[in-house]
Amino acid sequence: TWPLLAKDFLDTSIAPEWSSLDSFQNRINRTDFERLLTRVYCPRASWRKGWVELKEEEVWIRKSKALDDWYKLSFGDGNQTSTGKDSVPQSGSKLSLQGLTIALDPGHIGGDYSKMEGRHFSIGESPPVKEGNLALTVAKILKKKLIDVGAKVILVREENRPVSSYQPQDFLEEVEEWIVAKEERRGERFPAEERMEMIKDRTEVLFYRVSEIHARADFINTQVLPDFAVCIHLNAAPWSDPDSFELLDRNDYHVLVNGCYMGGELADDQQRFEMIYRLLNGWHKTELLLAENVSRSFSRLTKLPAFTYKGPNALKVGEVKGVWARNLLANRIYRCPVVFLEPYIANSKAAYERIQLGNYKGKMQVGGEPKLSLVEEYAESVFQGIC
């Protein structure tokens, strides 16, 4: 229902296939739909006003922001159900992993692309910290652990190279049109040097943040077809002084599931469709179970505090600290339950010291305590949470 690899993903005129929701007619009751809509996917009535209208026996979803045209979904009498691979077997408060297919998505690209992504920093003569490289190392360790207990595990990338077939220069035409439109609105051209910087920044963002995630979605949705996906990241905090990389005291973790679509996001036809699609598939139940279990595991094994969001772009869900709903591209367009991990503050004093130690075997005295390497501790925390 959306273009994945072609640059058509930049074409906002391509309409979602609303008829693909027809199989959900009369399957979810009004109570379940309203609960998920208001407690997970869009908590503020003002954000969904004009886009999603609850009626007594059906819900109306506006199909196009340009037209007064609505998709009408009739409610059923029973509890929400899922079909096919949307239904993940559970054993008590855990998942039964035997025979499940799990996609591990090591965040970012790393390698030669880490500076472009803004996921790279170095202090003095020490080796640089590259989030993409660390994420891939964690994913490879975790893959082996999960295979050993019977899961089928696919890495979305196996090297520090892009999955996307595009490069930044492939977006020059689109970016030139974008800049010309901005110049027309302001009534004058940007200075030449500023214009070149805008072109560079915009083409790179479309490459590593948009086309790369769409390429991964294409791989997950058409080839892997997983029971769930785990997006592996490390967090970072703003530098106290951007001109002087001084390590921070803060170090924490959090886990994300899909949700908290804000008004400007629901105004986008494709995001509005994807929110409804995820809600109707019932993926939140699996996402929350995984996220809460992994959050508990992070807390127990890393001893880190859970991070708390302050702004409106995240919503606290569930009962376990550290679990939040956010609307991110990856956890929106991967067509399966998705948990998105953000443990450690890479530019904190504690995490940086451990990153510099590398991936050693066994435990080492760090800060007066015997500790696994950071990447091994990360993988073990996720493993124990999933299992």
MARGUTOR-318125 format. One record per residue (C-alpha): chain; x, y, z. Coordinates in Angstrom, 1 decimal. Layout:
! MARGUTOR-318125
{chain A x X y Y z Z}
...
***
This chain:
! MARGUTOR-318125
{chain A x 0.0 y 0.0 z 0.0}
{chain A x 2.9 y 2.3 z -0.3}
{chain A x 6.0 y 2.6 z -2.6}
{chain A x 9.1 y 1.3 z -0.8}
{chain A x 12.2 y 1.4 z -2.9}
{chain A x 11.4 y 3.7 z -5.8}
{chain A x 11.8 y 7.4 z -5.2}
{chain A x 8.0 y 7.5 z -5.4}
{chain A x 8.1 y 7.4 z -1.6}
{chain A x 8.7 y 11.1 z -1.9}
{chain A x 5.5 y 11.6 z -3.9}
{chain A x 2.8 y 12.6 z -1.4}
{chain A x 0.2 y 12.5 z -4.2}
{chain A x 0.2 y 8.6 z -4.1}
{chain A x -2.9 y 7.6 z -2.2}
{chain A x -3.1 y 4.7 z 0.3}
{chain A x -5.0 y 1.7 z -0.7}
{chain A x -7.9 y 2.1 z 1.7}
{chain A x -9.7 y -1.0 z 0.3}
{chain A x -6.9 y -3.1 z 1.9}
{chain A x -8.7 y -2.4 z 5.2}
{chain A x -11.9 y -4.2 z 3.9}
{chain A x -10.8 y -7.5 z 5.5}
{chain A x -11.1 y -5.8 z 8.9}
{chain A x -14.8 y -5.0 z 8.5}
{chain A x -16.9 y -6.2 z 11.5}
{chain A x -13.9 y -7.6 z 13.3}
{chain A x -13.0 y -5.2 z 16.1}
{chain A x -15.6 y -3.9 z 18.6}
{chain A x -16.0 y -0.2 z 19.3}
{chain A x -14.6 y -0.5 z 22.8}
{chain A x -11.3 y -2.0 z 21.7}
{chain A x -10.9 y 0.4 z 18.8}
{chain A x -11.6 y 3.4 z 21.0}
{chain A x -9.2 y 2.2 z 23.8}
{chain A x -6.3 y 1.7 z 21.4}
{chain A x -7.0 y 4.9 z 19.5}
{chain A x -7.1 y 7.1 z 22.6}
{chain A x -4.6 y 5.3 z 24.9}
{chain A x -2.0 y 4.3 z 22.4}
{chain A x -2.2 y 5.8 z 18.9}
{chain A x -3.7 y 9.3 z 19.3}
{chain A x -4.3 y 10.4 z 22.9}
{chain A x -5.6 y 14.0 z 22.1}
{chain A x -9.0 y 14.5 z 20.6}
{chain A x -7.8 y 17.7 z 18.9}
{chain A x -5.1 y 15.8 z 17.0}
{chain A x -7.6 y 13.4 z 15.4}
{chain A x -10.5 y 15.9 z 14.9}
{chain A x -11.4 y 16.0 z 11.2}
{chain A x -9.4 y 12.8 z 10.5}
{chain A x -10.9 y 10.0 z 12.6}
{chain A x -14.5 y 10.3 z 13.7}
{chain A x -16.0 y 7.6 z 16.0}
{chain A x -19.7 y 6.8 z 15.4}
{chain A x -21.9 y 4.4 z 17.3}
{chain A x -21.5 y 1.5 z 14.9}
{chain A x -18.6 y 2.5 z 12.8}
{chain A x -15.5 y 4.7 z 12.5}
{chain A x -15.0 y 7.2 z 9.7}
{chain A x -11.4 y 7.8 z 8.6}
{chain A x -10.8 y 10.6 z 6.1}
{chain A x -9.1 y 9.2 z 3.0}
{chain A x -7.6 y 12.4 z 1.7}
{chain A x -6.9 y 15.7 z 3.2}
{chain A x -7.8 y 17.3 z -0.1}
{chain A x -11.3 y 15.7 z -0.3}
{chain A x -14.3 y 15.2 z 1.9}
{chain A x -14.1 y 11.4 z 1.3}
{chain A x -14.2 y 8.9 z 4.2}
{chain A x -13.4 y 5.3 z 4.6}
{chain A x -16.1 y 3.7 z 6.8}
{chain A x -15.2 y 0.7 z 9.0}
{chain A x -18.0 y -1.1 z 10.7}
{chain A x -17.5 y -2.4 z 14.2}
{chain A x -18.1 y -6.0 z 15.2}
{chain A x -19.4 y -7.6 z 18.3}
{chain A x -16.4 y -9.7 z 19.4}
{chain A x -12.9 y -9.0 z 20.7}
{chain A x -10.2 y -7.8 z 18.4}
{chain A x -8.6 y -10.7 z 16.5}
{chain A x -5.5 y -11.0 z 14.3}
{chain A x -4.8 y -13.1 z 11.3}
{chain A x -1.8 y -15.1 z 10.0}
{chain A x 1.6 y -14.0 z 11.2}
{chain A x 0.0 y -11.1 z 13.2}
{chain A x -0.8 y -13.6 z 15.9}
{chain A x 2.4 y -14.4 z 18.0}
{chain A x 2.2 y -17.4 z 20.3}
{chain A x 2.6 y -16.6 z 24.0}
{chain A x 3.3 y -18.6 z 27.0}
{chain A x 2.2 y -16.7 z 30.1}
{chain A x 4.0 y -13.4 z 30.2}
{chain A x 6.6 y -14.5 z 27.6}
{chain A x 6.7 y -15.3 z 23.9}
{chain A x 7.2 y -18.8 z 22.7}
{chain A x 10.1 y -18.4 z 20.3}
{chain A x 10.3 y -21.9 z 18.8}
{chain A x 9.8 y -21.5 z 15.1}
{chain A x 9.3 y -17.7 z 15.1}
{chain A x 10.9 y -15.5 z 12.6}
{chain A x 12.6 y -12.4 z 14.1}
{chain A x 14.0 y -9.5 z 12.2}
{chain A x 16.9 y -7.7 z 13.9}
{chain A x 17.4 y -4.2 z 12.5}
{chain A x 20.8 y -2.7 z 13.5}
{chain A x 20.1 y 1.0 z 13.6}
{chain A x 21.8 y 3.4 z 11.2}
{chain A x 24.5 y 2.5 z 8.7}
{chain A x 27.8 y 3.1 z 10.4}
{chain A x 31.2 y 2.6 z 8.7}
{chain A x 32.0 y 5.4 z 6.2}
{chain A x 28.5 y 6.8 z 6.6}
{chain A x 28.6 y 7.5 z 10.4}
{chain A x 29.6 y 11.1 z 10.1}
{chain A x 27.0 y 11.9 z 7.5}
{chain A x 24.3 y 10.3 z 9.8}
{chain A x 25.5 y 12.4 z 12.8}
{chain A x 26.1 y 9.1 z 14.7}
{chain A x 29.8 y 9.5 z 15.1}
{chain A x 32.0 y 11.3 z 17.7}
{chain A x 35.5 y 11.1 z 18.9}
{chain A x 37.4 y 12.5 z 21.8}
{chain A x 41.1 y 13.1 z 21.5}
{chain A x 43.0 y 10.3 z 19.9}
{chain A x 40.5 y 7.6 z 21.0}
{chain A x 38.7 y 5.5 z 18.4}
{chain A x 35.5 y 7.1 z 17.3}
{chain A x 32.1 y 6.0 z 18.6}
{chain A x 29.9 y 4.9 z 15.7}
{chain A x 26.4 y 3.9 z 16.6}
{chain A x 25.8 y 1.9 z 13.5}
{chain A x 28.9 y -0.2 z 14.1}
{chain A x 27.9 y -0.9 z 17.8}
{chain A x 24.3 y -1.7 z 16.8}
{chain A x 25.5 y -4.3 z 14.3}
{chain A x 27.8 y -5.9 z 16.8}
{chain A x 24.9 y -6.2 z 19.3}
{chain A x 22.6 y -7.7 z 16.6}
{chain A x 25.1 y -10.4 z 15.7}
{chain A x 25.6 y -11.4 z 19.3}
{chain A x 21.8 y -11.4 z 19.9}
{chain A x 21.2 y -13.4 z 16.7}
{chain A x 23.3 y -16.3 z 17.9}
{chain A x 21.5 y -16.3 z 21.3}
{chain A x 18.1 y -16.4 z 19.7}
{chain A x 19.0 y -19.1 z 17.2}
{chain A x 20.2 y -21.3 z 20.0}
{chain A x 16.7 y -21.3 z 21.5}
{chain A x 14.9 y -22.2 z 18.2}
{chain A x 14.1 y -18.9 z 16.6}
{chain A x 14.8 y -18.0 z 13.0}
{chain A x 16.7 y -14.7 z 12.9}
{chain A x 17.3 y -12.4 z 10.0}
{chain A x 19.6 y -9.4 z 10.2}
{chain A x 18.3 y -6.5 z 8.1}
{chain A x 21.9 y -5.6 z 7.4}
{chain A x 25.0 y -7.6 z 7.9}
{chain A x 27.6 y -5.0 z 7.2}
{chain A x 28.2 y -1.3 z 7.9}
{chain A x 26.8 y -0.4 z 4.5}
{chain A x 23.4 y 0.9 z 3.4}
{chain A x 20.5 y -1.4 z 2.4}
{chain A x 19.2 y 1.3 z 0.1}
{chain A x 20.3 y 1.2 z -3.5}
{chain A x 20.4 y 5.1 z -3.6}
{chain A x 23.0 y 7.6 z -2.7}
{chain A x 22.6 y 11.3 z -1.8}
{chain A x 23.2 y 12.5 z -5.3}
{chain A x 20.2 y 10.6 z -6.6}
{chain A x 17.9 y 13.1 z -4.8}
{chain A x 19.4 y 16.3 z -6.4}
{chain A x 16.4 y 16.8 z -8.7}
{chain A x 13.9 y 16.5 z -5.9}
{chain A x 15.9 y 18.7 z -3.6}
{chain A x 16.3 y 21.4 z -6.2}
{chain A x 12.5 y 21.5 z -6.6}
{chain A x 12.2 y 21.7 z -2.9}
{chain A x 14.6 y 24.7 z -2.6}
{chain A x 13.0 y 26.5 z -5.6}
{chain A x 9.6 y 26.2 z -3.9}
{chain A x 11.0 y 27.7 z -0.7}
{chain A x 12.6 y 30.5 z -2.7}
{chain A x 9.3 y 31.3 z -4.4}
{chain A x 7.6 y 31.5 z -1.0}
{chain A x 10.3 y 33.9 z 0.4}
{chain A x 10.5 y 35.9 z -2.8}
{chain A x 14.2 y 35.7 z -3.3}
{chain A x 17.0 y 33.1 z -3.9}
{chain A x 19.2 y 31.9 z -1.0}
{chain A x 22.8 y 33.0 z -1.1}
{chain A x 24.9 y 30.5 z -3.1}
{chain A x 26.9 y 29.1 z -0.2}
{chain A x 23.8 y 28.6 z 1.9}
{chain A x 22.0 y 27.1 z -1.0}
{chain A x 24.8 y 24.5 z -1.5}
{chain A x 24.7 y 23.6 z 2.2}
{chain A x 21.0 y 23.1 z 2.0}
{chain A x 21.3 y 20.8 z -1.0}
{chain A x 24.0 y 18.8 z 0.7}
{chain A x 22.1 y 18.4 z 4.0}
{chain A x 18.7 y 17.6 z 2.3}
{chain A x 20.1 y 15.0 z -0.1}
{chain A x 21.9 y 13.3 z 2.7}
{chain A x 18.8 y 13.2 z 4.9}
{chain A x 16.7 y 11.8 z 2.1}
{chain A x 19.3 y 9.1 z 1.6}
{chain A x 20.1 y 7.9 z 5.1}
{chain A x 16.9 y 8.7 z 6.9}
{chain A x 14.2 y 8.2 z 4.3}
{chain A x 15.4 y 5.9 z 1.5}
{chain A x 17.4 y 3.7 z 3.9}
{chain A x 14.4 y 3.0 z 6.1}
{chain A x 12.1 y 2.4 z 3.2}
{chain A x 14.6 y -0.1 z 1.8}
{chain A x 14.7 y -1.9 z 5.1}
{chain A x 10.9 y -1.9 z 5.2}
{chain A x 10.8 y -3.4 z 1.7}
{chain A x 13.2 y -6.2 z 2.8}
{chain A x 11.2 y -6.9 z 6.0}
{chain A x 7.8 y -6.7 z 4.4}
{chain A x 8.4 y -8.7 z 1.2}
{chain A x 11.2 y -11.1 z 2.0}
{chain A x 11.6 y -11.7 z 5.8}
{chain A x 7.9 y -11.5 z 6.8}
{chain A x 8.8 y -11.7 z 10.5}
{chain A x 6.7 y -12.4 z 13.5}
{chain A x 8.2 y -9.3 z 15.0}
{chain A x 11.2 y -6.9 z 14.5}
{chain A x 13.7 y -5.5 z 17.0}
{chain A x 15.3 y -2.1 z 16.1}
{chain A x 18.7 y -1.9 z 17.9}
{chain A x 19.9 y 1.6 z 18.7}
{chain A x 22.0 y 3.4 z 21.3}
{chain A x 20.8 y 6.8 z 22.6}
{chain A x 22.8 y 10.0 z 22.8}
{chain A x 22.2 y 13.3 z 24.6}
{chain A x 22.9 y 16.9 z 23.5}
{chain A x 26.4 y 18.1 z 24.4}
{chain A x 26.5 y 20.7 z 27.1}
{chain A x 28.7 y 22.7 z 24.8}
{chain A x 28.4 y 21.8 z 21.1}
{chain A x 31.9 y 23.2 z 20.5}
{chain A x 33.5 y 21.1 z 23.2}
{chain A x 32.7 y 17.4 z 23.4}
{chain A x 32.5 y 17.0 z 27.2}
{chain A x 31.1 y 13.7 z 28.3}
{chain A x 27.9 y 13.7 z 30.3}
{chain A x 26.8 y 12.3 z 33.6}
{chain A x 23.4 y 11.2 z 32.3}
{chain A x 23.0 y 7.5 z 31.4}
{chain A x 19.6 y 5.8 z 31.0}
{chain A x 17.5 y 3.6 z 28.7}
{chain A x 14.0 y 3.4 z 27.2}
{chain A x 12.0 y 1.2 z 24.9}
{chain A x 9.6 y 2.4 z 22.2}
{chain A x 6.5 y 0.9 z 20.6}
{chain A x 4.4 y 2.6 z 17.8}
{chain A x 1.9 y 5.2 z 18.8}
{chain A x 1.3 y 8.8 z 19.7}
{chain A x 0.4 y 10.2 z 16.3}
{chain A x 0.2 y 14.0 z 16.6}
{chain A x -2.1 y 16.3 z 14.6}
{chain A x 0.4 y 17.2 z 11.9}
{chain A x 1.2 y 13.5 z 11.4}
{chain A x -2.4 y 12.5 z 11.1}
{chain A x -2.9 y 15.2 z 8.5}
{chain A x -0.6 y 13.1 z 6.3}
{chain A x -2.8 y 10.6 z 4.3}
{chain A x -0.2 y 7.9 z 4.4}
{chain A x 0.6 y 8.2 z 8.1}
{chain A x -3.1 y 8.2 z 8.9}
{chain A x -3.6 y 5.0 z 6.9}
{chain A x -0.6 y 3.3 z 8.5}
{chain A x -1.9 y 4.2 z 12.0}
{chain A x -5.2 y 2.6 z 11.4}
{chain A x -3.6 y -0.4 z 9.7}
{chain A x -1.4 y -1.0 z 12.7}
{chain A x -4.3 y -0.6 z 15.2}
{chain A x -6.5 y -3.0 z 13.3}
{chain A x -3.8 y -5.7 z 13.1}
{chain A x -3.6 y -5.8 z 16.9}
{chain A x 0.2 y -5.5 z 16.9}
{chain A x 0.3 y -3.3 z 20.0}
{chain A x -0.4 y -6.3 z 22.3}
{chain A x 2.8 y -8.1 z 21.2}
{chain A x 4.8 y -4.8 z 21.1}
{chain A x 3.8 y -4.0 z 24.7}
{chain A x 4.6 y -7.4 z 26.0}
{chain A x 8.0 y -7.4 z 24.4}
{chain A x 8.7 y -3.8 z 25.4}
{chain A x 7.8 y -4.3 z 29.0}
{chain A x 9.8 y -7.5 z 29.3}
{chain A x 12.9 y -6.0 z 27.7}
{chain A x 12.5 y -2.8 z 29.8}
{chain A x 12.5 y -4.9 z 33.0}
{chain A x 15.5 y -6.8 z 31.7}
{chain A x 17.4 y -3.6 z 30.9}
{chain A x 16.7 y -2.3 z 34.4}
{chain A x 17.8 y -5.5 z 36.1}
{chain A x 21.0 y -6.2 z 34.1}
{chain A x 22.3 y -2.7 z 33.3}
{chain A x 21.1 y -1.0 z 36.6}
{chain A x 20.3 y 2.1 z 34.5}
{chain A x 17.4 y 4.4 z 35.3}
{chain A x 14.4 y 4.6 z 32.9}
{chain A x 14.2 y 7.7 z 30.8}
{chain A x 11.1 y 9.9 z 31.0}
{chain A x 9.8 y 12.0 z 28.1}
{chain A x 8.6 y 15.5 z 28.8}
{chain A x 7.2 y 16.6 z 25.5}
{chain A x 4.0 y 15.7 z 23.5}
{chain A x 5.8 y 13.5 z 20.9}
{chain A x 5.8 y 10.5 z 23.2}
{chain A x 3.1 y 8.8 z 25.3}
{chain A x 3.6 y 6.6 z 28.4}
{chain A x 2.0 y 3.2 z 27.8}
{chain A x 1.8 y 0.1 z 29.9}
{chain A x 2.7 y -0.3 z 33.6}
{chain A x 6.5 y -0.7 z 33.3}
{chain A x 8.9 y 2.2 z 33.5}
{chain A x 10.8 y 3.1 z 30.4}
{chain A x 8.2 y 2.0 z 27.9}
{chain A x 6.8 y 4.7 z 25.6}
{chain A x 4.9 y 5.1 z 22.3}
{chain A x 6.3 y 7.2 z 19.5}
{chain A x 5.5 y 7.5 z 15.8}
{chain A x 8.8 y 6.7 z 14.1}
{chain A x 9.3 y 5.8 z 10.5}
{chain A x 10.7 y 2.4 z 11.2}
{chain A x 8.1 y 1.3 z 13.8}
{chain A x 5.4 y 2.7 z 11.5}
{chain A x 6.1 y 1.1 z 8.1}
{chain A x 7.6 y -2.3 z 9.2}
{chain A x 4.5 y -4.5 z 8.8}
{chain A x 4.8 y -6.5 z 12.0}
{chain A x 5.0 y -5.8 z 15.7}
{chain A x 8.1 y -3.6 z 16.3}
{chain A x 10.1 y -2.8 z 19.4}
{chain A x 12.6 y 0.1 z 19.2}
{chain A x 15.4 y 0.0 z 21.7}
{chain A x 17.3 y 3.1 z 23.0}
{chain A x 19.6 y 1.9 z 25.9}
{chain A x 22.7 y 3.8 z 27.1}
{chain A x 23.8 y 7.4 z 26.5}
{chain A x 26.7 y 6.8 z 24.2}
{chain A x 28.3 y 10.2 z 25.1}
{chain A x 28.0 y 9.7 z 28.8}
{chain A x 31.1 y 9.1 z 30.9}
{chain A x 30.0 y 5.6 z 31.9}
{chain A x 28.9 y 4.3 z 28.5}
{chain A x 31.9 y 5.9 z 26.7}
{chain A x 34.4 y 4.2 z 29.0}
{chain A x 32.8 y 0.8 z 28.3}
{chain A x 32.6 y 1.4 z 24.6}
{chain A x 36.3 y 2.2 z 24.5}
{chain A x 37.0 y -1.2 z 26.1}
{chain A x 35.5 y -3.0 z 23.1}
{chain A x 33.9 y -6.4 z 23.1}
{chain A x 36.0 y -8.4 z 25.5}
{chain A x 35.2 y -12.0 z 26.7}
{chain A x 33.7 y -12.6 z 30.1}
{chain A x 33.6 y -9.9 z 32.7}
{chain A x 36.0 y -7.1 z 33.5}
{chain A x 36.3 y -4.7 z 36.5}
{chain A x 34.7 y -1.5 z 35.4}
{chain A x 34.0 y 1.2 z 38.0}
{chain A x 34.7 y -1.3 z 40.7}
{chain A x 32.2 y -3.9 z 39.4}
{chain A x 32.7 y -7.0 z 37.2}
{chain A x 30.8 y -6.2 z 34.0}
{chain A x 30.2 y -7.8 z 30.6}
{chain A x 31.3 y -5.6 z 27.6}
{chain A x 28.6 y -3.1 z 26.8}
{chain A x 27.5 y -4.8 z 23.6}
{chain A x 27.4 y -8.2 z 25.3}
{chain A x 25.3 y -6.7 z 28.2}
{chain A x 23.0 y -5.1 z 25.6}
{chain A x 22.4 y -8.3 z 23.7}
{chain A x 21.9 y -10.3 z 26.9}
{chain A x 19.4 y -7.8 z 28.2}
{chain A x 17.3 y -8.1 z 25.1}
{chain A x 17.7 y -11.9 z 25.0}
{chain A x 16.5 y -12.3 z 28.6}
{chain A x 13.6 y -9.9 z 27.9}
{chain A x 12.4 y -11.7 z 24.8}
{chain A x 12.9 y -15.2 z 26.3}
***
